[in-house]
């Protein structure tokens, strides 16, 4: 029997076969990864060979 999308442990959400943690930790980690890639891209553009 399938698990409905709105049932599960508190602080978690089911989307398809995946459980998604809800909370500030995942949001902060995702934002840090985006910022890291943005900084690396800017450095790569700024330091490209002339």
Biopython code that builds the backbone (N, CA, C, O; Angstrom):
import numpy as np
from Bio.PDB.StructureBuilder import StructureBuilder

atoms = [
    (1, "UNK", "N", (0.841, -1.185, 0.000)),
    (1, "UNK", "CA", (0.000, 0.000, 0.000)),
    (1, "UNK", "C", (0.885, 1.246, 0.000)),
    (1, "UNK", "O", (1.849, 1.318, 0.761)),
    (2, "UNK", "N", (0.573, 2.200, -0.824)),
    (2, "UNK", "CA", (1.379, 3.414, -0.951)),
    (2, "UNK", "C", (1.184, 4.316, 0.270)),
    (2, "UNK", "O", (0.112, 4.355, 0.874)),
    (3, "UNK", "N", (2.237, 5.027, 0.609)),
    (3, "UNK", "CA", (2.169, 5.985, 1.718)),
    (3, "UNK", "C", (1.707, 7.325, 1.154)),
    (3, "UNK", "O", (2.302, 7.828, 0.202)),
    (4, "UNK", "N", (0.654, 7.910, 1.729)),
    (4, "UNK", "CA", (0.207, 9.211, 1.234)),
    (4, "UNK", "C", (1.283, 10.275, 1.420)),
    (4, "UNK", "O", (2.150, 10.150, 2.286)),
    (5, "UNK", "N", (1.218, 11.323, 0.599)),
    (5, "UNK", "CA", (2.239, 12.368, 0.653)),
    (5, "UNK", "C", (2.254, 13.117, 1.976)),
    (5, "UNK", "O", (3.300, 13.624, 2.379)),
    (6, "UNK", "N", (1.109, 13.199, 2.666)),
    (6, "UNK", "CA", (1.044, 14.032, 3.858)),
    (6, "UNK", "C", (1.209, 13.248, 5.156)),
    (6, "UNK", "O", (1.006, 13.818, 6.228)),
    (7, "UNK", "N", (1.564, 11.981, 5.106)),
    (7, "UNK", "CA", (1.748, 11.196, 6.312)),
    (7, "UNK", "C", (3.202, 10.794, 6.458)),
    (7, "UNK", "O", (3.860, 10.445, 5.479)),
    (8, "UNK", "N", (3.694, 10.844, 7.671)),
    (8, "UNK", "CA", (5.073, 10.469, 7.931)),
    (8, "UNK", "C", (5.545, 11.112, 9.217)),
    (8, "UNK", "O", (4.783, 11.797, 9.898)),
    (9, "UNK", "N", (6.809, 10.887, 9.547)),
    (9, "UNK", "CA", (7.350, 11.467, 10.775)),
    (9, "UNK", "C", (7.308, 12.998, 10.735)),
    (9, "UNK", "O", (7.399, 13.588, 9.658)),
    (10, "UNK", "N", (7.173, 13.638, 11.883)),
    (10, "UNK", "CA", (7.190, 15.113, 11.908)),
    (10, "UNK", "C", (8.520, 15.645, 11.364)),
    (10, "UNK", "O", (9.580, 15.088, 11.651)),
    (11, "UNK", "N", (8.459, 16.711, 10.590)),
    (11, "UNK", "CA", (9.663, 17.306, 10.036)),
    (11, "UNK", "C", (10.161, 16.638, 8.775)),
    (11, "UNK", "O", (11.218, 17.003, 8.260)),
    (12, "UNK", "N", (9.423, 15.666, 8.266)),
    (12, "UNK", "CA", (9.821, 15.010, 7.018)),
    (12, "UNK", "C", (8.629, 15.000, 6.079)),
    (12, "UNK", "O", (7.478, 14.960, 6.513)),
    (13, "UNK", "N", (8.920, 15.038, 4.794)),
    (13, "UNK", "CA", (7.871, 15.044, 3.788)),
    (13, "UNK", "C", (8.227, 14.006, 2.744)),
    (13, "UNK", "O", (9.389, 13.882, 2.357)),
    (14, "UNK", "N", (7.244, 13.269, 2.291)),
    (14, "UNK", "CA", (7.491, 12.243, 1.286)),
    (14, "UNK", "C", (7.113, 12.781, -0.086)),
    (14, "UNK", "O", (5.997, 13.255, -0.299)),
    (15, "UNK", "N", (8.071, 12.698, -1.020)),
    (15, "UNK", "CA", (7.827, 13.080, -2.403)),
    (15, "UNK", "C", (8.259, 11.893, -3.243)),
    (15, "UNK", "O", (9.453, 11.633, -3.394)),
    (16, "UNK", "N", (7.291, 11.172, -3.789)),
    (16, "UNK", "CA", (7.603, 9.946, -4.526)),
    (16, "UNK", "C", (8.258, 8.948, -3.583)),
    (16, "UNK", "O", (7.762, 8.733, -2.477)),
    (17, "UNK", "N", (9.360, 8.336, -3.997)),
    (17, "UNK", "CA", (10.019, 7.356, -3.129)),
    (17, "UNK", "C", (10.975, 7.983, -2.116)),
    (17, "UNK", "O", (11.612, 7.260, -1.349)),
    (18, "UNK", "N", (11.090, 9.319, -2.097)),
    (18, "UNK", "CA", (12.097, 9.992, -1.277)),
    (18, "UNK", "C", (11.477, 10.680, -0.071)),
    (18, "UNK", "O", (10.381, 11.234, -0.151)),
    (19, "UNK", "N", (12.194, 10.636, 1.048)),
    (19, "UNK", "CA", (11.817, 11.408, 2.231)),
    (19, "UNK", "C", (12.674, 12.656, 2.224)),
    (19, "UNK", "O", (13.895, 12.569, 2.091)),
    (20, "UNK", "N", (12.058, 13.807, 2.364)),
    (20, "UNK", "CA", (12.766, 15.080, 2.348)),
    (20, "UNK", "C", (12.723, 15.665, 3.751)),
    (20, "UNK", "O", (11.655, 15.848, 4.333)),
    (21, "UNK", "N", (13.897, 15.953, 4.277)),
    (21, "UNK", "CA", (13.988, 16.569, 5.601)),
    (21, "UNK", "C", (13.583, 18.034, 5.471)),
    (21, "UNK", "O", (14.008, 18.729, 4.549)),
    (22, "UNK", "N", (12.770, 18.485, 6.394)),
    (22, "UNK", "CA", (12.388, 19.887, 6.408)),
    (22, "UNK", "C", (13.073, 20.541, 7.594)),
    (22, "UNK", "O", (13.017, 20.037, 8.715)),
    (23, "UNK", "N", (13.700, 21.636, 7.344)),
    (23, "UNK", "CA", (14.371, 22.333, 8.423)),
    (23, "UNK", "C", (15.413, 23.276, 7.881)),
    (23, "UNK", "O", (15.718, 23.249, 6.689)),
    (24, "UNK", "N", (15.960, 24.106, 8.735)),
    (24, "UNK", "CA", (16.918, 25.107, 8.269)),
    (24, "UNK", "C", (18.258, 24.511, 7.856)),
    (24, "UNK", "O", (18.972, 25.127, 7.065)),
    (25, "UNK", "N", (18.621, 23.347, 8.356)),
    (25, "UNK", "CA", (19.916, 22.742, 8.035)),
    (25, "UNK", "C", (20.069, 22.459, 6.556)),
    (25, "UNK", "O", (21.098, 22.789, 5.968)),
    (26, "UNK", "N", (19.067, 21.855, 5.947)),
    (26, "UNK", "CA", (19.140, 21.541, 4.519)),
    (26, "UNK", "C", (19.139, 22.803, 3.682)),
    (26, "UNK", "O", (19.823, 22.871, 2.660)),
    (27, "UNK", "N", (18.381, 23.804, 4.101)),
    (27, "UNK", "CA", (18.338, 25.062, 3.371)),
    (27, "UNK", "C", (19.697, 25.759, 3.416)),
    (27, "UNK", "O", (20.166, 26.274, 2.401)),
    (28, "UNK", "N", (20.322, 25.776, 4.580)),
    (28, "UNK", "CA", (21.637, 26.410, 4.725)),
    (28, "UNK", "C", (22.691, 25.646, 3.922)),
    (28, "UNK", "O", (23.542, 26.258, 3.277)),
    (29, "UNK", "N", (22.638, 24.321, 3.957)),
    (29, "UNK", "CA", (23.602, 23.521, 3.190)),
    (29, "UNK", "C", (23.435, 23.772, 1.695)),
    (29, "UNK", "O", (24.428, 23.923, 0.985)),
    (30, "UNK", "N", (22.215, 23.818, 1.213)),
    (30, "UNK", "CA", (21.971, 24.083, -0.204)),
    (30, "UNK", "C", (22.449, 25.463, -0.616)),
    (30, "UNK", "O", (23.046, 25.631, -1.679)),
    (31, "UNK", "N", (22.184, 26.452, 0.231)),
    (31, "UNK", "CA", (22.638, 27.814, -0.069)),
    (31, "UNK", "C", (24.162, 27.883, -0.078)),
    (31, "UNK", "O", (24.741, 28.584, -0.908)),
    (32, "UNK", "N", (24.820, 27.166, 0.833)),
    (32, "UNK", "CA", (26.288, 27.160, 0.877)),
    (32, "UNK", "C", (26.869, 26.545, -0.392)),
    (32, "UNK", "O", (27.876, 27.030, -0.909)),
    (33, "UNK", "N", (26.252, 25.494, -0.892)),
    (33, "UNK", "CA", (26.730, 24.857, -2.125)),
    (33, "UNK", "C", (26.573, 25.812, -3.311)),
    (33, "UNK", "O", (27.474, 25.922, -4.143)),
    (34, "UNK", "N", (25.436, 26.497, -3.388)),
    (34, "UNK", "CA", (25.216, 27.448, -4.483)),
    (34, "UNK", "C", (26.238, 28.581, -4.420)),
    (34, "UNK", "O", (26.797, 28.967, -5.447)),
    (35, "UNK", "N", (26.484, 29.113, -3.231)),
    (35, "UNK", "CA", (27.464, 30.190, -3.072)),
    (35, "UNK", "C", (28.859, 29.705, -3.441)),
    (35, "UNK", "O", (29.611, 30.426, -4.096)),
    (36, "UNK", "N", (29.211, 28.495, -3.030)),
    (36, "UNK", "CA", (30.526, 27.937, -3.360)),
    (36, "UNK", "C", (30.723, 27.863, -4.871)),
    (36, "UNK", "O", (31.766, 28.274, -5.380)),
    (37, "UNK", "N", (29.736, 27.344, -5.587)),
    (37, "UNK", "CA", (29.858, 27.246, -7.034)),
    (37, "UNK", "C", (29.901, 28.628, -7.685)),
    (37, "UNK", "O", (30.609, 28.824, -8.672)),
    (38, "UNK", "N", (29.152, 29.583, -7.144)),
    (38, "UNK", "CA", (29.189, 30.939, -7.695)),
    (38, "UNK", "C", (30.574, 31.551, -7.513)),
    (38, "UNK", "O", (31.093, 32.180, -8.434)),
    (39, "UNK", "N", (31.176, 31.377, -6.346)),
    (39, "UNK", "CA", (32.522, 31.907, -6.097)),
    (39, "UNK", "C", (33.541, 31.228, -7.011)),
    (39, "UNK", "O", (34.403, 31.897, -7.582)),
    (40, "UNK", "N", (33.450, 29.912, -7.152)),
    (40, "UNK", "CA", (34.380, 29.200, -8.033)),
    (40, "UNK", "C", (34.232, 29.663, -9.486)),
    (40, "UNK", "O", (35.227, 29.790, -10.199)),
    (41, "UNK", "N", (33.002, 29.914, -9.923)),
    (41, "UNK", "CA", (32.785, 30.386, -11.287)),
    (41, "UNK", "C", (33.394, 31.773, -11.478)),
    (41, "UNK", "O", (34.054, 32.038, -12.484)),
    (42, "UNK", "N", (33.168, 32.648, -10.509)),
    (42, "UNK", "CA", (33.742, 34.002, -10.605)),
    (42, "UNK", "C", (35.263, 33.944, -10.630)),
    (42, "UNK", "O", (35.898, 34.658, -11.407)),
    (43, "UNK", "N", (35.846, 33.108, -9.796)),
    (43, "UNK", "CA", (37.314, 32.958, -9.808)),
    (43, "UNK", "C", (37.804, 32.394, -11.133)),
    (43, "UNK", "O", (38.830, 32.835, -11.652)),
    (44, "UNK", "N", (37.093, 31.436, -11.679)),
    (44, "UNK", "CA", (37.512, 30.849, -12.958)),
    (44, "UNK", "C", (37.464, 31.890, -14.081)),
    (44, "UNK", "O", (38.349, 31.920, -14.936)),
    (45, "UNK", "N", (36.440, 32.734, -14.082)),
    (45, "UNK", "CA", (36.344, 33.779, -15.101)),
    (45, "UNK", "C", (37.424, 34.827, -14.896)),
    (45, "UNK", "O", (38.051, 35.272, -15.858)),
    (46, "UNK", "N", (37.643, 35.220, -13.656)),
    (46, "UNK", "CA", (38.624, 36.271, -13.371)),
    (46, "UNK", "C", (40.061, 35.815, -13.620)),
    (46, "UNK", "O", (40.918, 36.632, -13.959)),
    (47, "UNK", "N", (40.329, 34.533, -13.457)),
    (47, "UNK", "CA", (41.709, 34.044, -13.575)),
    (47, "UNK", "C", (41.965, 33.251, -14.846)),
    (47, "UNK", "O", (42.954, 32.524, -14.935)),
    (48, "UNK", "N", (41.073, 33.387, -15.840)),
    (48, "UNK", "CA", (41.269, 32.646, -17.089)),
    (48, "UNK", "C", (42.497, 33.190, -17.819)),
    (48, "UNK", "O", (42.836, 34.367, -17.694)),
    (49, "UNK", "N", (43.154, 32.320, -18.579)),
    (49, "UNK", "CA", (44.322, 32.783, -19.327)),
    (49, "UNK", "C", (43.937, 33.838, -20.358)),
    (49, "UNK", "O", (42.881, 33.751, -20.983)),
    (50, "UNK", "N", (44.787, 34.815, -20.527)),
    (50, "UNK", "CA", (44.498, 35.912, -21.466)),
    (50, "UNK", "C", (44.855, 35.515, -22.893)),
    (50, "UNK", "O", (44.680, 36.310, -23.817)),
]
sb = StructureBuilder()
sb.init_structure("model")
sb.init_model(0)
sb.init_chain("A")
sb.init_seg("    ")
for serial, (resi, resn, name, xyz) in enumerate(atoms, 1):
    if name == "N":
        sb.init_residue(resn, " ", resi, " ")
    sb.init_atom(name, np.array(xyz, "f"), 0.0, 1.0, " ", f" {name:<3s}", serial, name[0])
structure = sb.get_structure()
